[in-house]
Structures are given as structure tokens and as C-alpha cells.
Amino acid sequence: MKLSHFLIVGALTAACAGLMSCGGSGKSVDTDADSLSIAELPTITVDRLLANPAEYAGDTVTVEGVCSHLCKHGGTKAFLANPDTTATPSLLMCVATEAIGGAFDPSCPEKTLTVSGIVTPNVVTRSEVDAMVAKYEKEVAEGHCDAEVRSGNSALGMKARLDSMATVNPADTTLTVGYYIETLSYALPQ
């Protein structure tokens, strides 16, 4: 799909986000993105998506949640949680794409966002995990936050899972560590 299509779909989604209801009817419509406006997709909660993310893998979905954190190093990752603050939140990582200008608006934290995008498995290899562990250790030393760890995508957690898998089958060198949203559009409250 051309970038212009993404921008048009993004504009439609932003215009219609206020009309969308929370707690949609389940799995997203499984059709070609060219024939379906993202604004027509039912909105699901963060917890619903994270309860069985593999069910949505590759689908375009619309998720609503509170932006609990925005990566301070470029705003390229927004972490969404359900608004229920009485529970320990599960976080859904939403990654900015060129369709939204490569970064989220700095005013996103603590606001309810409606994010539309593609549910993508986060698959990593042993060498990628080793590189991530080294980068993570450097970032911790520099004072970066731990939101990525809390979203289930920590380098240390990935390394431990790969190590465990290798004890059963040494040929296991890739790992699906979670799922994230490749953000095609998002809307802030008016």
C-alpha cells in the first residue's frame, strides 16, 4: 500500500475516532486494508488483545487505552494500558511508523489513545537478543526507564527464554517474545 493510502486512512481514522465505541465485537475484520477503512474496525481493549495476541497476528486492529508511557528518546514507542488503574497494567507497545510521521505526539502520556495498526509478532534471533542485552545494560547505566521490560519485551527475559528453549532443542534460535502494534494512525481525545 502506498504511503498516501496510509495518510488517507490515518486522516479518516482520526476524524472518526470519536464515533468508535470501546469493547468491540472481537477479532478484527479480516480483509484487505485497501477495501476496508481502519475507521470501520471495531475497537478492542488492551487486555482483550493481550489475552490472545496470536489470534490477531497480521490483522489490522483498533485498540483503545491509556498511554501510560511515551518513549522519551524520540517518541517512537507509546505504551498503552487499560484505564482500570486498580490492577497492575499489562502494557501494549505501539511503534510509530512513517504513516504517523515517525513519532507520537509528546502530549500522549496519561491520555486515552485510539490506535489503529497491524498486530505484529516480535520475533528475535539469538544474536539479536545478545545485542539487545548489551544495549539494555548500557541504557540502564544511562538511566533509561523500564517500560519496555514491563511490556514483556525485555532483553533479559528473552535471553532467559531462549536459554531455556535451547536446553530442550539446541536448534531453537528464534523466539516470539510478544506482539506490538505497527501504528498506522492514532487519535488523541478532543
Disulfide bonds with the S-S distance in Angstrom:
none
